[in-house]
Structure formats: C-alpha cells, structure tokens
Amino acid sequence: MSFETPLWTITGVIVGFGLSWLYGILLNKRRRRAALNVTTERIKKSMHLMDSKQTIRKLADLLPQFDESEQIEILEEASLESSLNSFADEVTCFIIGELRWICVGYEVDFRSTLKRHGGSKKDHKKLKSVRDILWNISMQVVEYTQSREVLESALNFLNILNEYAILHQHEKAIYSSIDLYKYIGLSSIGDQYPSGYSIRNFRFGIEKSINQLLSLKEDLQKSSFNETAISSSMLRINTALNNIKSEQKRRLSDLKTGK
C-alpha cells in the first residue's frame, strides 16, 4: 500500500523553508548593520578623546571583521570626523592608506588588473565611493586644517584613480577631479572680510591645485581618451587654471591696496 504526499503539503514545506531562509538573511543584515553602527560610533568616540594612536589601533583591529563595502563605509564616516580636526591628521592619513590598500590591485598591476576584471560595475561603484571620500577629505582639509601631509596623500591617491578613469574613458570622473582641483585652488586662496580679518592663504593648496591640473592635462594629451572628451576636459582645465590664477592675482592686489 503506497501513500502519496499531497501537493499542498510539499508546497507548504517549500514555502516554509523559503520564508525561514529569507528571515535568516534579513536577521543577519540587521545584525551586521548594528555591528557596523556600533563600530563606527566607537571609532568616532576615540577621536573625540584626541588620541590618534588609539583610533588607528581601533580601526586596524575592527576593519578586518567587515567586508570590503562595509570597510569603505566605516572609513567614510571616520574620515568625516578626522579631516575636520588638525589633531587627527595622522588618522586621516591612515584612512587614506586603508582606502589605497582596498584599491591596491589598481596600483600594483594596473593594466592587467583592468584586463582581468574588465572594469566591472562593481569596480566602478567601489572606486566612485572611494573617490567621493577623497573629495570630502580634500575639501575639509582645505577649509579646516590646511594639512599639507593629508592633502598630498589624498591627491596622490586620486592620481591613481584618474589613471583608471582615463583608461576606461570615464568622463564624469575626470570632470569631477577637475572640479575638485579648482575648488581646492580657489578655497586655498580664501578671502578677506571688510573688517580686514583675513581667512586662509594656503599656498600649498594653491600650488598643488595648479600642478594637479597641469599634470592631468598632460596625461590626457598622452591618452587614447576620445577626442570629444579630451577637448571638453582641456576647456575645463584651462578655465579652472584661469579662475585660480585670476583670483590669486586679485587677492594679492587687494592685500597691496589694503582692501
């Protein structure tokens, strides 16, 4: 005598397993998100204690517990705090170093890595996230700490990402770098209040922005970037250079005349 399992029973078992599996995934995501938030807050609190070495130790110990995208998220949150404070320059440089390590494949064996990965969407998303962090670090350093070391470190790393963008002909990434260099140059010049109180004259930032624009211009001229993109980029670079130099000239003139 044989017994057949009703179809509805089989269906119910399958649905039950599916719901249990889905619940497990959601629960795991919640746990990881909670762990991510706790870790980020612990790192931020250590920075408020003005103890760079302790913060670096915490970052070094805690980061390996998370996957790559989560590490980038933690480093982004930490950089927003550290780049605002001159006492945390060492932490910011460590963060840039960690981001650089995450992208080490593009630096150690650049062209063959690109060939293997084919410039996948995952690569593009990761590098965009890293670029955004470097953008924010560079902007905040100019506005708040004027740290030569941090700015140098951020822009040196950005040069590597620019090379990636040129090889893959990512116009928006190049335009973004040009805009950043322009911002750094103009913000480093600063301004002067009518009362005579001067804000900012970060000479290193001014010189660095001009050199970065000229270097990018040279790299584009040597590249196989499409002609339209090169032409558009050159126009943007020349405009940025003219804006920085004219604003610097105006500032010097105002200082001489006492305006």
C-alpha distance (Angstrom), angle and dihedral (degrees) to the residues before:
residue distance angle dihedral
M1 . . .
S2 3.83 . .
F3 3.74 129.7 .
E4 3.80 124.9 -151.0
T5 3.77 121.0 -151.5
P6 3.82 109.1 -126.2
L7 3.78 114.7 -110.9
W8 3.80 91.7 -125.3
T9 3.81 89.9 57.7
I10 3.80 92.3 52.9
T11 3.79 90.2 46.0
G12 3.79 90.7 50.0
V13 3.81 92.3 51.2
I14 3.82 91.7 49.5
V15 3.81 92.4 47.7
G16 3.80 89.8 47.2
F17 3.79 92.4 52.4
G18 3.81 89.8 46.1
L19 3.81 93.3 51.5
S20 3.81 91.4 45.7
W21 3.81 90.8 50.6
L22 3.81 91.9 48.0
Y23 3.81 91.7 47.8
G24 3.81 89.5 50.9
I25 3.80 91.1 53.2
L26 3.82 92.8 48.6
L27 3.80 91.6 46.7
N28 3.80 91.4 50.0
K29 3.81 90.7 49.7
R30 3.80 90.5 51.8
R31 3.77 91.5 49.6
R32 3.81 92.6 49.2
R33 3.79 91.2 47.0
A34 3.79 90.6 50.8
A35 3.82 90.7 48.4
L36 3.81 89.7 48.2
N37 3.81 92.0 51.8
V38 3.81 93.0 46.6
T39 3.81 91.5 49.1
T40 3.80 92.9 48.6
E41 3.81 92.1 49.7
R42 3.81 92.0 48.4
I43 3.79 90.2 53.3
K44 3.81 92.4 47.5
K45 3.81 91.8 50.1
S46 3.79 91.7 51.9
M47 3.81 88.7 54.2
H48 3.80 91.0 53.2
L49 3.80 86.9 58.7
M50 3.82 86.9 62.1
D51 3.79 91.0 -126.3
S52 3.80 106.9 134.9
K53 3.78 95.2 176.9
Q54 3.80 92.4 53.3
T55 3.81 90.9 48.7
I56 3.80 91.7 50.0
R57 3.81 90.5 49.4
K58 3.80 90.9 50.9
L59 3.80 91.6 49.1
A60 3.80 92.2 47.7
D61 3.82 91.8 48.7
L62 3.80 98.8 42.4
L63 3.80 104.4 38.5
P64 3.85 96.6 70.8
Q65 3.82 89.1 61.7
F66 3.80 90.4 69.0
D67 3.78 135.1 62.4
E68 3.80 122.5 -108.3
S69 3.81 98.5 -91.2
E70 3.81 91.0 47.5
Q71 3.81 90.9 49.3
I72 3.80 89.7 53.7
E73 3.80 89.6 50.7
I74 3.82 92.3 50.8
L75 3.81 91.6 47.1
E76 3.79 90.8 49.8
E77 3.81 92.8 53.1
A78 3.80 91.5 45.2
S79 3.81 92.5 48.9
L80 3.80 91.9 53.6
E81 3.81 87.6 61.2
S82 3.80 100.7 37.4
S83 3.80 98.7 46.8
L84 3.81 90.3 58.1
N85 3.79 92.8 61.4
S86 3.79 128.0 61.5
F87 3.83 91.1 -153.2
A88 3.81 87.9 63.1
D89 3.82 97.7 54.0
E90 3.80 89.3 113.2
V91 3.81 89.8 55.7
T92 3.80 92.5 49.1
C93 3.80 91.1 51.2
F94 3.81 88.9 49.8
I95 3.82 89.9 51.7
I96 3.81 91.1 51.3
G97 3.79 88.7 49.1
E98 3.82 91.2 52.3
L99 3.81 91.4 49.3
R100 3.76 89.1 49.0
W101 3.79 89.9 51.7
I102 3.82 90.2 51.8
C103 3.81 87.5 56.0
V104 3.81 95.1 38.6
G105 3.81 92.5 121.6
Y106 3.78 90.0 67.3
E107 3.77 91.5 52.4
V108 3.81 105.0 40.0
D109 3.79 98.8 45.4
F110 3.77 102.3 6.4
R111 3.79 106.5 169.3
S112 3.81 98.1 35.8
T113 3.81 89.9 48.4
L114 3.77 90.0 54.4
K115 3.79 90.2 48.8
R116 3.82 92.1 51.8
H117 3.78 95.9 45.7
G118 3.77 96.2 34.4
G119 3.78 92.8 -142.8
S120 3.81 92.0 -72.1
K121 3.79 124.1 -160.9
K122 3.80 88.2 -109.1
D123 3.82 89.8 56.9
H124 3.78 91.6 48.0
K125 3.80 92.7 49.0
K126 3.80 92.3 48.3
L127 3.77 93.9 48.1
K128 3.80 92.1 46.7
S129 3.82 89.5 54.3
V130 3.81 90.8 49.2
R131 3.82 91.8 46.7
D132 3.81 90.2 51.7
I133 3.81 90.4 53.6
L134 3.82 91.4 49.9
W135 3.82 88.6 48.7
N136 3.81 91.7 54.8
I137 3.80 94.2 43.2
S138 3.82 92.2 50.4
M139 3.81 93.3 47.4
Q140 3.79 94.6 47.6
V141 3.80 93.4 45.0
V142 3.81 90.8 55.6
E143 3.79 93.1 45.1
Y144 3.80 99.5 43.1
T145 3.80 118.1 13.4
Q146 3.83 108.1 18.0
S147 3.80 89.4 -149.1
R148 3.80 111.7 176.0
E149 3.80 92.0 -165.2
V150 3.81 95.7 53.0
L151 3.80 94.9 43.6
E152 3.81 91.3 48.1
S153 3.81 91.0 50.2
A154 3.82 94.0 47.8
L155 3.80 94.8 47.5
N156 3.81 94.0 45.3
F157 3.80 88.9 55.8
L158 3.81 90.9 45.2
N159 3.82 88.5 57.2
I160 3.81 88.5 63.5
L161 3.79 91.7 50.5
N162 3.81 89.4 48.0
E163 3.79 89.2 56.5
Y164 3.79 89.3 53.3
A165 3.81 90.2 49.4
I166 3.81 92.0 49.8
L167 3.81 93.3 49.0
H168 3.79 90.8 49.8
Q169 3.80 93.6 38.4
H170 3.79 94.9 -124.0
E171 3.78 99.6 169.0
K172 3.81 95.9 -177.2
A173 3.80 91.6 56.3
I174 3.81 91.3 52.7
Y175 3.80 92.1 46.4
S176 3.80 88.2 50.3
S177 3.82 91.3 54.0
I178 3.80 91.3 48.9
D179 3.80 90.6 51.1
L180 3.81 90.4 49.1
Y181 3.81 93.3 51.0
K182 3.79 89.7 48.8
Y183 3.79 91.1 49.9
I184 3.81 92.1 48.5
G185 3.80 91.7 50.1
L186 3.80 96.7 47.5
S187 3.81 94.6 40.9
S188 3.81 91.1 48.5
I189 3.79 89.7 56.7
G190 3.78 88.7 55.1
D191 3.78 123.9 -179.9
Q192 3.76 143.3 -97.9
Y193 3.80 127.8 -118.9
P194 3.83 120.0 -131.4
S195 3.81 87.4 -112.1
G196 3.80 88.7 64.6
Y197 3.79 95.7 -107.5
S198 3.80 106.8 140.7
I199 3.77 123.9 -149.3
R200 3.76 122.2 -159.5
N201 3.77 131.3 -17.8
F202 3.78 99.1 177.4
R203 3.77 99.3 174.6
F204 3.79 93.8 -179.4
G205 3.81 90.1 56.5
I206 3.80 91.9 49.6
E207 3.80 94.0 49.2
K208 3.79 92.9 41.9
S209 3.80 93.7 52.0
I210 3.80 92.0 51.3
N211 3.81 92.5 47.2
Q212 3.81 91.5 48.1
L213 3.80 91.6 51.8
L214 3.80 92.3 48.6
S215 3.81 91.5 46.9
L216 3.81 92.3 49.6
K217 3.79 89.2 48.7
E218 3.81 90.1 54.6
D219 3.83 92.8 46.8
L220 3.80 91.6 51.4
Q221 3.79 92.2 50.0
K222 3.81 89.9 54.8
S223 3.80 94.2 44.8
S224 3.80 133.9 89.9
F225 3.80 90.5 -124.3
N226 3.81 109.8 143.6
E227 3.79 114.3 -88.1
T228 3.80 95.1 -117.2
A229 3.80 92.2 54.3
I230 3.81 92.1 45.9
S231 3.79 91.5 50.6
S232 3.81 92.5 48.0
S233 3.81 92.0 46.2
M234 3.82 92.6 48.8
L235 3.79 90.3 52.5
R236 3.80 91.0 50.7
I237 3.81 92.1 46.8
N238 3.80 93.6 49.2
T239 3.80 90.8 47.6
A240 3.80 90.9 50.0
L241 3.82 92.2 48.6
N242 3.81 91.9 48.9
N243 3.82 91.5 48.1
I244 3.81 93.0 50.8
K245 3.80 95.0 44.9
S246 3.81 94.6 45.1
E247 3.81 92.1 47.6
Q248 3.79 90.7 48.2
K249 3.80 89.9 50.3
R250 3.81 91.0 49.0
R251 3.80 91.4 49.4
L252 3.81 92.3 50.8
S253 3.80 90.1 48.2
D254 3.82 91.3 50.7
L255 3.80 91.2 50.1
K256 3.82 91.7 51.0
T257 3.79 93.5 48.9
G258 3.81 92.4 41.9
K259 3.79 95.7 -120.7
